[in-house]
Amino acid sequence: MKFTPKAIFFDWDHTLWDHDRNANEVLIELFDAFNLPLADETFMWSTFQQINDSLWEDYQLGRISQEVLRETRFIRFFDELQIDGPTREFSEAYLQKTPRKTNLIPGAFEVIEHLAQKYPLYILTNGFTDIQWVKIDGAGMRHFFQEIITSDIAGHKKPARGFFDYALKIAGISPGEAVMVGDHSVIDIQGAAYAGIPGIHLNQRNEDSSCKIQILELRELLDWIH
């Protein structure tokens, strides 16, 4: 089975942009800038990842607001590390520096460059509009995409069907004429399926997934899309 879509929808964070590597680099830089104790980088990162992933899951499913995510993330993080530090200033610095990091998921630039020659490409993201453009511009990839559709613009967050219906309207296509590529089996792939859009799950963490089509590397996309 191979797809011949009229448009391809991509998630951004964790799918094309290497969030974990970029965020980890920034945390290490900020611990140094704020003169905070950093005894174990692995423990620091695993602690932040668990807190951040949990908050983002709550945000994407509508349980908390953007403000709560931003305000509580580093309070919880510093509490877990038993650090007494300036959480608000640290958060502001994190939001300033992280989007300007340019590490991509392996193969992302080459795969997008190749597919953009044949298909209209769109970014579909729950990321905040004010930050996503900075990331995409920094990665030098804006010119590959027809539109960057954020939850702010769509008026819905993935996995809500309304988000994907909005994307289909913008692309001017029917559900069967699109393919969704993302790293989250529920937010990206099942969400798209609710709107009738087939999906390809980039399952680099080898998580338990019921998605019919799963790939471990972005380059495998070229085996599924003509």
TIDRENPA-80854 format. One record per residue: residue in one letter; residue number from 1; chain; x, y negated, z of N, C-alpha, C, O in turn. Coordinates in steps of 0.02 Angstrom, whole numbers, plus 50000, padded with zeros to 5 digits. Layout:
A, NUM, A, X, Y, Z, X, Y, Z, X, Y, Z, X, Y, Z
...
***
This chain:
M, 1, A, 50042, 50060, 50000, 50000, 50000, 50000, 50044, 49938, 50000, 50089, 49930, 50041
K, 2, A, 50030, 49893, 49953, 50064, 49829, 49951, 50013, 49774, 49942, 49961, 49783, 49911
F, 3, A, 50029, 49716, 49970, 49984, 49659, 49967, 50002, 49614, 49908, 50061, 49606, 49891
T, 4, A, 49952, 49586, 49877, 49962, 49533, 49827, 49916, 49475, 49846, 49867, 49461, 49812
P, 5, A, 49933, 49441, 49900, 49888, 49389, 49927, 49891, 49324, 49886, 49935, 49314, 49845
K, 6, A, 49842, 49282, 49899, 49842, 49215, 49870, 49875, 49165, 49918, 49890, 49109, 49899
A, 7, A, 49885, 49186, 49980, 49920, 49145, 50029, 49943, 49190, 50086, 49912, 49241, 50100
I, 8, A, 49998, 49170, 50119, 50023, 49207, 50176, 50025, 49160, 50236, 50050, 49104, 50232
F, 9, A, 49996, 49184, 50292, 49995, 49146, 50354, 50050, 49173, 50400, 50055, 49234, 50409
F, 10, A, 50089, 49129, 50429, 50142, 49148, 50476, 50132, 49114, 50543, 50117, 49055, 50547
D, 11, A, 50141, 49153, 50597, 50152, 49124, 50662, 50222, 49092, 50661, 50262, 49108, 50618
W, 12, A, 50237, 49048, 50709, 50302, 49014, 50710, 50347, 49041, 50766, 50398, 49073, 50752
D, 13, A, 50330, 49027, 50830, 50372, 49049, 50885, 50374, 49125, 50890, 50322, 49158, 50887
H, 14, A, 50434, 49152, 50897, 50446, 49223, 50904, 50438, 49261, 50837, 50456, 49320, 50833
T, 15, A, 50411, 49228, 50787, 50403, 49261, 50721, 50454, 49236, 50672, 50487, 49275, 50638
L, 16, A, 50462, 49170, 50668, 50513, 49140, 50625, 50566, 49103, 50666, 50626, 49107, 50651
W, 17, A, 50544, 49068, 50717, 50589, 49030, 50760, 50605, 49070, 50822, 50559, 49094, 50856
D, 18, A, 50670, 49077, 50837, 50692, 49121, 50892, 50684, 49084, 50959, 50731, 49056, 50986
H, 19, A, 50623, 49086, 50984, 50607, 49051, 51046, 50653, 49072, 51104, 50679, 49030, 51140
D, 20, A, 50662, 49137, 51112, 50699, 49161, 51170, 50771, 49138, 51170, 50797, 49115, 51221
R, 21, A, 50803, 49142, 51113, 50873, 49121, 51109, 50879, 49045, 51119, 50923, 49021, 51155
N, 22, A, 50834, 49008, 51088, 50836, 48935, 51094, 50822, 48913, 51165, 50857, 48870, 51192
A, 23, A, 50770, 48941, 51196, 50753, 48922, 51265, 50808, 48941, 51313, 50824, 48903, 51359
N, 24, A, 50838, 48999, 51304, 50891, 49022, 51348, 50951, 48975, 51345, 50980, 48957, 51396
E, 25, A, 50969, 48955, 51285, 51025, 48908, 51277, 51012, 48842, 51313, 51056, 48815, 51346
V, 26, A, 50950, 48818, 51307, 50933, 48754, 51338, 50934, 48760, 51414, 50959, 48715, 51448
L, 27, A, 50908, 48814, 51441, 50908, 48823, 51514, 50979, 48821, 51541, 50992, 48789, 51592
I, 28, A, 51024, 48856, 51509, 51094, 48857, 51532, 51124, 48787, 51529, 51159, 48766, 51575
E, 29, A, 51110, 48751, 51474, 51136, 48683, 51467, 51108, 48637, 51522, 51143, 48595, 51549
L, 30, A, 51043, 48646, 51537, 51012, 48602, 51587, 51033, 48618, 51658, 51039, 48573, 51699
F, 31, A, 51045, 48682, 51672, 51072, 48699, 51739, 51138, 48664, 51750, 51152, 48640, 51805
D, 32, A, 51179, 48660, 51698, 51243, 48625, 51703, 51232, 48550, 51709, 51264, 48517, 51750
A, 33, A, 51187, 48522, 51668, 51176, 48450, 51668, 51147, 48426, 51734, 51163, 48371, 51757
F, 34, A, 51105, 48467, 51766, 51074, 48448, 51829, 51112, 48474, 51890, 51090, 48467, 51947
N, 35, A, 51171, 48504, 51877, 51213, 48530, 51931, 51176, 48578, 51976, 51180, 48574, 52038
L, 36, A, 51139, 48624, 51945, 51101, 48674, 51982, 51140, 48740, 51984, 51177, 48755, 51937
P, 37, A, 51134, 48779, 52037, 51171, 48842, 52042, 51144, 48894, 51993, 51084, 48906, 51990
L, 38, A, 51188, 48923, 51955, 51169, 48975, 51907, 51214, 49036, 51919, 51267, 49043, 51890
A, 39, A, 51190, 49080, 51963, 51231, 49137, 51983, 51228, 49193, 51932, 51279, 49227, 51920
D, 40, A, 51170, 49204, 51903, 51162, 49261, 51858, 51117, 49240, 51800, 51057, 49230, 51809
E, 41, A, 51147, 49233, 51741, 51109, 49209, 51682, 51054, 49259, 51662, 51000, 49238, 51642
T, 42, A, 51068, 49323, 51668, 51019, 49374, 51649, 50957, 49370, 51693, 50901, 49373, 51669
F, 43, A, 50968, 49363, 51758, 50912, 49358, 51805, 50874, 49293, 51793, 50812, 49291, 51795
M, 44, A, 50911, 49239, 51782, 50879, 49174, 51768, 50833, 49180, 51708, 50775, 49158, 51710
W, 45, A, 50858, 49209, 51654, 50818, 49212, 51594, 50758, 49259, 51602, 50703, 49241, 51580
S, 46, A, 50768, 49316, 51632, 50712, 49363, 51640, 50657, 49333, 51683, 50598, 49345, 51671
T, 47, A, 50677, 49295, 51734, 50629, 49262, 51777, 50589, 49209, 51738, 50528, 49206, 51743
F, 48, A, 50624, 49168, 51700, 50590, 49117, 51661, 50545, 49148, 51608, 50489, 49126, 51598
Q, 49, A, 50570, 49199, 51575, 50531, 49231, 51521, 50465, 49259, 51548, 50413, 49251, 51517
Q, 50, A, 50468, 49291, 51606, 50408, 49320, 51635, 50357, 49265, 51652, 50298, 49272, 51638
I, 51, A, 50380, 49211, 51683, 50336, 49156, 51702, 50309, 49121, 51640, 50249, 49109, 51635
N, 52, A, 50352, 49106, 51593, 50332, 49069, 51533, 50283, 49109, 51490, 50233, 49083, 51467
D, 53, A, 50299, 49173, 51480, 50255, 49216, 51440, 50186, 49222, 51472, 50135, 49220, 51437
S, 54, A, 50184, 49228, 51538, 50121, 49234, 51573, 50079, 49170, 51566, 50019, 49174, 51554
L, 55, A, 50111, 49113, 51574, 50075, 49049, 51568, 50051, 49038, 51496, 49995, 49013, 51485
W, 56, A, 50093, 49056, 51448, 50072, 49047, 51378, 50014, 49093, 51361, 49969, 49074, 51323
E, 57, A, 50015, 49153, 51388, 49958, 49199, 51377, 49894, 49168, 51405, 49842, 49170, 51372
D, 58, A, 49899, 49140, 51464, 49841, 49108, 51495, 49818, 49048, 51453, 49758, 49038, 51445
Y, 59, A, 49865, 49010, 51428, 49847, 48951, 51387, 49813, 48972, 51322, 49762, 48943, 51303
Q, 60, A, 49841, 49021, 51289, 49814, 49042, 51224, 49745, 49074, 51231, 49704, 49071, 51185
L, 61, A, 49731, 49103, 51288, 49666, 49134, 51300, 49618, 49086, 51335, 49563, 49105, 51355
G, 62, A, 49639, 49023, 51341, 49594, 48972, 51366, 49585, 48970, 51441, 49538, 48939, 51466
R, 63, A, 49630, 49002, 51478, 49624, 49004, 51552, 49654, 48943, 51585, 49632, 48924, 51640
I, 64, A, 49703, 48911, 51554, 49734, 48851, 51581, 49744, 48800, 51525, 49740, 48818, 51466
S, 65, A, 49756, 48739, 51544, 49766, 48686, 51495, 49841, 48677, 51479, 49884, 48705, 51513
Q, 66, A, 49854, 48638, 51428, 49922, 48620, 51410, 49957, 48586, 51469, 50015, 48598, 51483
E, 67, A, 49920, 48542, 51502, 49949, 48504, 51558, 49969, 48550, 51615, 50022, 48542, 51645
V, 68, A, 49927, 48599, 51631, 49942, 48646, 51685, 50004, 48687, 51667, 50047, 48699, 51709
L, 69, A, 50008, 48709, 51604, 50066, 48748, 51583, 50129, 48708, 51593, 50178, 48732, 51622
R, 70, A, 50129, 48647, 51569, 50190, 48606, 51573, 50207, 48586, 51645, 50265, 48583, 51663
E, 71, A, 50156, 48574, 51685, 50168, 48550, 51754, 50191, 48606, 51801, 50230, 48593, 51846
T, 72, A, 50166, 48667, 51791, 50180, 48720, 51839, 50238, 48766, 51820, 50265, 48801, 51862
R, 73, A, 50257, 48765, 51757, 50307, 48812, 51733, 50371, 48809, 51774, 50395, 48861, 51798
F, 74, A, 50399, 48751, 51783, 50463, 48747, 51817, 50456, 48744, 51893, 50504, 48758, 51929
I, 75, A, 50397, 48726, 51918, 50385, 48733, 51990, 50390, 48807, 52009, 50423, 48824, 52058
R, 76, A, 50356, 48849, 51972, 50358, 48921, 51986, 50428, 48950, 51974, 50451, 48992, 52012
F, 77, A, 50460, 48926, 51922, 50527, 48950, 51905, 50577, 48934, 51960, 50614, 48978, 51981
F, 78, A, 50577, 48873, 51984, 50624, 48853, 52038, 50607, 48889, 52102, 50652, 48908, 52140
D, 79, A, 50543, 48900, 52115, 50523, 48936, 52176, 50550, 49007, 52174, 50576, 49033, 52224
E, 80, A, 50545, 49040, 52116, 50569, 49108, 52110, 50645, 49112, 52119, 50670, 49160, 52148
L, 81, A, 50680, 49062, 52095, 50753, 49062, 52101, 50776, 49032, 52168, 50836, 49031, 52183
Q, 82, A, 50728, 49009, 52208, 50742, 48977, 52273, 50790, 48918, 52263, 50840, 48911, 52298
I, 83, A, 50770, 48876, 52215, 50809, 48816, 52199, 50768, 48754, 52217, 50708, 48751, 52202
D, 84, A, 50799, 48706, 52248, 50768, 48642, 52262, 50793, 48593, 52210, 50848, 48566, 52217
G, 85, A, 50753, 48582, 52158, 50775, 48540, 52103, 50720, 48495, 52077, 50662, 48503, 52096
P, 86, A, 50738, 48449, 52033, 50690, 48400, 52005, 50649, 48432, 51950, 50667, 48427, 51891
T, 87, A, 50594, 48464, 51967, 50556, 48502, 51918, 50528, 48458, 51862, 50528, 48479, 51804
R, 88, A, 50503, 48400, 51878, 50474, 48357, 51826, 50527, 48334, 51776, 50516, 48337, 51716
E, 89, A, 50584, 48311, 51801, 50637, 48288, 51757, 50665, 48346, 51716, 50682, 48338, 51657
F, 90, A, 50671, 48404, 51748, 50696, 48463, 51713, 50647, 48482, 51657, 50669, 48498, 51601
S, 91, A, 50583, 48480, 51671, 50532, 48497, 51621, 50535, 48449, 51561, 50532, 48470, 51504
E, 92, A, 50542, 48384, 51576, 50546, 48334, 51523, 50607, 48346, 51479, 50604, 48339, 51418
A, 93, A, 50663, 48362, 51510, 50724, 48375, 51472, 50717, 48439, 51430, 50740, 48442, 51373
Y, 94, A, 50685, 48489, 51458, 50673, 48552, 51422, 50631, 48539, 51360, 50646, 48564, 51306
L, 95, A, 50577, 48500, 51368, 50532, 48485, 51311, 50567, 48442, 51259, 50549, 48444, 51200
Q, 96, A, 50615, 48403, 51279, 50653, 48362, 51233, 50704, 48402, 51194, 50712, 48393, 51133
K, 97, A, 50739, 48446, 51228, 50796, 48481, 51197, 50776, 48544, 51159, 50804, 48558, 51106
T, 98, A, 50729, 48583, 51185, 50715, 48648, 51156, 50691, 48644, 51083, 50716, 48683, 51042
P, 99, A, 50645, 48600, 51065, 50622, 48599, 50995, 50677, 48582, 50945, 50669, 48594, 50886
R, 100, A, 50731, 48553, 50969, 50785, 48533, 50925, 50837, 48588, 50914, 50885, 48579, 50877
K, 101, A, 50827, 48644, 50948, 50868, 48703, 50935, 50846, 48734, 50868, 50788, 48731, 50850
T, 102, A, 50893, 48764, 50833, 50878, 48786, 50765, 50889, 48860, 50752, 50890, 48882, 50694
N, 103, A, 50897, 48900, 50805, 50906, 48972, 50794, 50841, 49003, 50768, 50788, 48993, 50797
L, 104, A, 50847, 49041, 50715, 50790, 49075, 50685, 50794, 49150, 50696, 50848, 49177, 50708
I, 105, A, 50737, 49184, 50692, 50737, 49257, 50693, 50777, 49281, 50633, 50770, 49254, 50579
P, 106, A, 50820, 49333, 50641, 50860, 49357, 50585, 50819, 49370, 50522, 50767, 49404, 50523
G, 107, A, 50843, 49342, 50467, 50810, 49352, 50402, 50755, 49302, 50387, 50729, 49301, 50332
A, 108, A, 50737, 49259, 50436, 50680, 49215, 50427, 50688, 49167, 50368, 50644, 49162, 50326
F, 109, A, 50745, 49133, 50366, 50753, 49083, 50313, 50753, 49116, 50244, 50721, 49091, 50198
E, 110, A, 50789, 49171, 50238, 50794, 49204, 50173, 50727, 49232, 50150, 50710, 49227, 50091
V, 111, A, 50690, 49263, 50196, 50625, 49292, 50178, 50576, 49237, 50159, 50540, 49244, 50109
I, 112, A, 50573, 49183, 50197, 50527, 49129, 50181, 50547, 49095, 50116, 50504, 49079, 50075
E, 113, A, 50611, 49085, 50106, 50634, 49054, 50043, 50612, 49097, 49983, 50591, 49070, 49932
H, 114, A, 50618, 49162, 49990, 50599, 49208, 49936, 50523, 49207, 49924, 50500, 49200, 49867
L, 115, A, 50484, 49212, 49977, 50412, 49215, 49970, 50382, 49149, 49947, 50331, 49148, 49912
A, 116, A, 50413, 49094, 49966, 50388, 49028, 49947, 50391, 49017, 49871, 50356, 48973, 49845
Q, 117, A, 50432, 49055, 49837, 50436, 49049, 49764, 50375, 49080, 49730, 50362, 49066, 49672
K, 118, A, 50339, 49123, 49767, 50283, 49160, 49737, 50216, 49143, 49767, 50164, 49147, 49734
Y, 119, A, 50215, 49123, 49831, 50152, 49116, 49867, 50149, 49050, 49905, 50200, 49024, 49927
P, 120, A, 50088, 49022, 49913, 50079, 48968, 49961, 50086, 48996, 50032, 50055, 49046, 50048
L, 121, A, 50126, 48964, 50073, 50138, 48986, 50141, 50111, 48934, 50190, 50114, 48874, 50178
Y, 122, A, 50084, 48960, 50246, 50056, 48917, 50298, 50080, 48939, 50367, 50088, 48999, 50379
I, 123, A, 50093, 48891, 50411, 50108, 48907, 50481, 50043, 48901, 50520, 50008, 48851, 50515
L, 124, A, 50028, 48952, 50560, 49970, 48952, 50604, 49996, 48961, 50675, 50022, 49014, 50692
T, 125, A, 49989, 48910, 50717, 50021, 48912, 50782, 49979, 48881, 50836, 49944, 48832, 50825
N, 126, A, 49982, 48910, 50896, 49952, 48880, 50955, 49999, 48831, 50988, 49982, 48799, 51038
G, 127, A, 50058, 48824, 50960, 50107, 48777, 50988, 50082, 48705, 50983, 50039, 48690, 50941
F, 128, A, 50108, 48662, 51025, 50085, 48593, 51028, 50109, 48554, 50966, 50167, 48559, 50946
T, 129, A, 50063, 48516, 50936, 50078, 48482, 50874, 50139, 48437, 50879, 50180, 48435, 50833
D, 130, A, 50146, 48402, 50935, 50202, 48354, 50942, 50269, 48388, 50942, 50320, 48357, 50928
I, 131, A, 50270, 48453, 50957, 50333, 48490, 50961, 50347, 48532, 50899, 50404, 48539, 50878
Q, 132, A, 50294, 48559, 50869, 50304, 48606, 50813, 50337, 48573, 50754, 50380, 48604, 50721
W, 133, A, 50319, 48512, 50738, 50350, 48478, 50681, 50425, 48468, 50692, 50464, 48474, 50645
V, 134, A, 50444, 48454, 50753, 50515, 48444, 50768, 50553, 48510, 50755, 50607, 48509, 50726
K, 135, A, 50524, 48566, 50777, 50555, 48631, 50767, 50563, 48647, 50693, 50617, 48667, 50671
I, 136, A, 50510, 48638, 50656, 50509, 48658, 50585, 50555, 48613, 50544, 50590, 48637, 50500
D, 137, A, 50555, 48549, 50559, 50601, 48503, 50525, 50673, 48521, 50541, 50716, 48522, 50497
G, 138, A, 50687, 48535, 50605, 50755, 48551, 50626, 50781, 48614, 50593, 50841, 48620, 50580
A, 139, A, 50736, 48661, 50580, 50755, 48723, 50547, 50763, 48715, 50471, 50784, 48762, 50437
G, 140, A, 50746, 48656, 50446, 50752, 48643, 50374, 50702, 48683, 50332, 50718, 48702, 50276
M, 141, A, 50642, 48695, 50360, 50595, 48739, 50325, 50529, 48705, 50308, 50484, 48738, 50282
R, 142, A, 50522, 48641, 50321, 50457, 48608, 50308, 50435, 48616, 50235, 50376, 48627, 50222
H, 143, A, 50482, 48609, 50189, 50465, 48609, 50118, 50439, 48676, 50093, 50412, 48680, 50037
F, 144, A, 50447, 48729, 50133, 50423, 48795, 50112, 50347, 48803, 50124, 50316, 48847, 50094
F, 145, A, 50318, 48761, 50166, 50249, 48772, 50188, 50201, 48719, 50162, 50217, 48660, 50159
Q, 146, A, 50142, 48743, 50143, 50090, 48698, 50119, 50062, 48656, 50177, 50051, 48596, 50170
E, 147, A, 50050, 48689, 50234, 50021, 48655, 50292, 50048, 48687, 50355, 50065, 48746, 50356
I, 148, A, 50050, 48648, 50409, 50064, 48673, 50476, 49998, 48665, 50514, 49979, 48609, 50532
I, 149, A, 49964, 48720, 50528, 49900, 48718, 50561, 49909, 48736, 50634, 49927, 48793, 50651
T, 150, A, 49897, 48688, 50678, 49903, 48699, 50750, 49833, 48705, 50780, 49783, 48688, 50749
S, 151, A, 49831, 48730, 50841, 49766, 48736, 50876, 49735, 48667, 50888, 49674, 48661, 50889
D, 152, A, 49777, 48616, 50897, 49751, 48548, 50905, 49712, 48526, 50843, 49658, 48496, 50848
I, 153, A, 49739, 48542, 50785, 49708, 48522, 50722, 49647, 48565, 50707, 49596, 48539, 50686
A, 154, A, 49652, 48630, 50719, 49598, 48676, 50702, 49539, 48670, 50749, 49482, 48688, 50731
G, 155, A, 49551, 48645, 50810, 49498, 48641, 50859, 49484, 48707, 50894, 49435, 48713, 50931
H, 156, A, 49526, 48756, 50882, 49521, 48822, 50913, 49592, 48848, 50923, 49638, 48826, 50888
K, 157, A, 49601, 48894, 50970, 49665, 48928, 50979, 49659, 49000, 50955, 49608, 49033, 50966
K, 158, A, 49712, 49024, 50922, 49714, 49096, 50909, 49708, 49132, 50976, 49738, 49109, 51025
P, 159, A, 49670, 49186, 50982, 49642, 49228, 50929, 49571, 49211, 50908, 49538, 49253, 50877
A, 160, A, 49545, 49153, 50926, 49476, 49136, 50908, 49465, 49138, 50833, 49508, 49115, 50794
R, 161, A, 49409, 49166, 50812, 49395, 49171, 50741, 49394, 49102, 50708, 49413, 49094, 50650
G, 162, A, 49370, 49052, 50746, 49366, 48985, 50719, 49432, 48959, 50694, 49434, 48921, 50645
F, 163, A, 49486, 48978, 50727, 49553, 48956, 50705, 49567, 48983, 50635, 49589, 48946, 50591
F, 164, A, 49555, 49048, 50626, 49572, 49079, 50562, 49523, 49058, 50507, 49543, 49052, 50449
D, 165, A, 49460, 49048, 50525, 49412, 49022, 50476, 49434, 48953, 50451, 49428, 48938, 50392
Y, 166, A, 49460, 48912, 50497, 49485, 48846, 50478, 49544, 48853, 50430, 49548, 48817, 50381
A, 167, A, 49590, 48899, 50445, 49649, 48908, 50402, 49628, 48931, 50332, 49656, 48908, 50283
L, 168, A, 49579, 48975, 50329, 49554, 48999, 50264, 49524, 48941, 50224, 49533, 48936, 50163
K, 169, A, 49488, 48898, 50259, 49458, 48840, 50226, 49511, 48794, 50198, 49506, 48770, 50141
I, 170, A, 49563, 48781, 50238, 49618, 48738, 50215, 49653, 48768, 50154, 49670, 48733, 50107
A, 171, A, 49663, 48834, 50156, 49697, 48868, 50101, 49652, 48878, 50040, 49676, 48891, 49985
G, 172, A, 49586, 48872, 50050, 49539, 48880, 49995, 49533, 48952, 49970, 49526, 48963, 49910
I, 173, A, 49537, 49000, 50016, 49536, 49070, 49997, 49488, 49109, 50042, 49465, 49084, 50093
S, 174, A, 49472, 49170, 50022, 49430, 49214, 50062, 49475, 49257, 50106, 49535, 49262, 50094
P, 175, A, 49447, 49289, 50159, 49488, 49328, 50206, 49531, 49381, 50172, 49589, 49390, 50191
G, 176, A, 49504, 49416, 50124, 49542, 49470, 50092, 49598, 49446, 50047, 49638, 49486, 50023
E, 177, A, 49602, 49380, 50037, 49655, 49353, 49994, 49714, 49327, 50034, 49761, 49300, 50006
A, 178, A, 49712, 49336, 50101, 49766, 49312, 50145, 49798, 49371, 50180, 49770, 49426, 50184
V, 179, A, 49858, 49360, 50206, 49892, 49407, 50251, 49920, 49366, 50309, 49949, 49313, 50299
M, 180, A, 49910, 49391, 50370, 49937, 49359, 50430, 49997, 49397, 50455, 49995, 49458, 50462
V, 181, A, 50052, 49361, 50468, 50113, 49391, 50495, 50128, 49359, 50563, 50134, 49298, 50568
G, 182, A, 50133, 49400, 50615, 50147, 49372, 50681, 50175, 49423, 50728, 50175, 49483, 50714
D, 183, A, 50200, 49399, 50786, 50233, 49443, 50834, 50185, 49468, 50888, 50203, 49514, 50925
H, 184, A, 50126, 49439, 50894, 50080, 49457, 50948, 50023, 49498, 50920, 49986, 49476, 50876
S, 185, A, 50015, 49559, 50947, 49966, 49605, 50919, 49895, 49581, 50928, 49851, 49596, 50887
V, 186, A, 49882, 49543, 50982, 49814, 49518, 50995, 49805, 49448, 50967, 49759, 49436, 50927
I, 187, A, 49847, 49402, 50989, 49839, 49331, 50970, 49843, 49322, 50894, 49803, 49285, 50866
D, 188, A, 49889, 49356, 50862, 49899, 49348, 50790, 49860, 49399, 50749, 49819, 49381, 50707
I, 189, A, 49873, 49463, 50761, 49848, 49514, 50715, 49775, 49532, 50728, 49735, 49534, 50681
Q, 190, A, 49757, 49546, 50789, 49686, 49560, 50803, 49644, 49498, 50792, 49587, 49503, 50768
G, 191, A, 49670, 49440, 50810, 49634, 49378, 50797, 49618, 49370, 50724, 49562, 49353, 50705
A, 192, A, 49668, 49382, 50681, 49657, 49377, 50609, 49607, 49428, 50586, 49565, 49415, 50542
A, 193, A, 49611, 49488, 50615, 49565, 49542, 50595, 49492, 49523, 50610, 49447, 49543, 50572
Y, 194, A, 49480, 49486, 50664, 49413, 49463, 50679, 49383, 49422, 50622, 49323, 49422, 50611
A, 195, A, 49428, 49387, 50586, 49406, 49346, 50530, 49410, 49383, 50463, 49399, 49354, 50410
G, 196, A, 49428, 49447, 50466, 49432, 49487, 50405, 49498, 49483, 50369, 49504, 49504, 50311
I, 197, A, 49549, 49455, 50403, 49614, 49447, 50371, 49660, 49504, 50391, 49669, 49517, 50450
P, 198, A, 49689, 49541, 50343, 49736, 49594, 50360, 49800, 49564, 50389, 49819, 49508, 50373
G, 199, A, 49835, 49603, 50431, 49894, 49577, 50464, 49953, 49624, 50463, 49945, 49685, 50453
I, 200, A, 50011, 49596, 50473, 50073, 49634, 50480, 50105, 49613, 50546, 50121, 49554, 50556
H, 201, A, 50114, 49660, 50591, 50139, 49646, 50658, 50215, 49652, 50659, 50243, 49706, 50648
L, 202, A, 50249, 49596, 50671, 50322, 49597, 50682, 50334, 49618, 50754, 50331, 49577, 50799
N, 203, A, 50346, 49682, 50764, 50349, 49710, 50831, 50422, 49723, 50850, 50443, 49780, 50857
Q, 204, A, 50460, 49669, 50858, 50531, 49676, 50872, 50544, 49701, 50943, 50597, 49730, 50956
R, 205, A, 50497, 49690, 50988, 50506, 49714, 51056, 50482, 49787, 51064, 50485, 49815, 51118
N, 206, A, 50458, 49816, 51009, 50434, 49885, 51010, 50381, 49895, 51063, 50382, 49944, 51101
E, 207, A, 50333, 49848, 51066, 50279, 49851, 51115, 50225, 49899, 51092, 50220, 49916, 51033
D, 208, A, 50185, 49921, 51139, 50128, 49964, 51122, 50080, 49924, 51079, 50055, 49872, 51100
S, 209, A, 50067, 49947, 51019, 50026, 49910, 50972, 49983, 49957, 50931, 50006, 50010, 50909
S, 210, A, 49921, 49938, 50921, 49875, 49978, 50880, 49871, 49952, 50809, 49830, 49976, 50770
C, 211, A, 49911, 49902, 50792, 49909, 49873, 50725, 49929, 49924, 50673, 49977, 49962, 50683
K, 212, A, 49894, 49926, 50618, 49906, 49976, 50566, 49974, 49967, 50533, 50008, 50016, 50519
I, 213, A, 49994, 49905, 50522, 50058, 49892, 50489, 50104, 49856, 50537, 50089, 49801, 50560
Q, 214, A, 50160, 49888, 50553, 50208, 49859, 50599, 50278, 49860, 50566, 50295, 49908, 50532
I, 215, A, 50316, 49807, 50578, 50385, 49805, 50554, 50430, 49785, 50611, 50408, 49751, 50658
L, 216, A, 50492, 49804, 50608, 50541, 49787, 50659, 50585, 49728, 50639, 50613, 49694, 50682
E, 217, A, 50591, 49716, 50573, 50631, 49661, 50548, 50592, 49623, 50496, 50553, 49652, 50459
L, 218, A, 50603, 49558, 50493, 50567, 49517, 50444, 50580, 49538, 50372, 50536, 49532, 50330
R, 219, A, 50640, 49562, 50359, 50656, 49581, 50290, 50611, 49637, 50264, 50602, 49645, 50204
E, 220, A, 50581, 49675, 50311, 50535, 49728, 50291, 50471, 49701, 50259, 50435, 49738, 50226
L, 221, A, 50457, 49637, 50269, 50399, 49607, 50237, 50401, 49615, 50161, 50350, 49624, 50129
L, 222, A, 50461, 49613, 50134, 50468, 49617, 50061, 50451, 49686, 50035, 50443, 49695, 49975
D, 223, A, 50445, 49736, 50080, 50422, 49802, 50060, 50346, 49806, 50057, 50318, 49852, 50027
W, 224, A, 50313, 49758, 50089, 50240, 49759, 50093, 50206, 49708, 50049, 50146, 49714, 50035
I, 225, A, 50243, 49658, 50028, 50213, 49604, 49988, 50249, 49602, 49920, 50310, 49596, 49917
H, 226, A, 50210, 49607, 49867, 50239, 49609, 49800, 50277, 49545, 49786, 50305, 49536, 49732
***
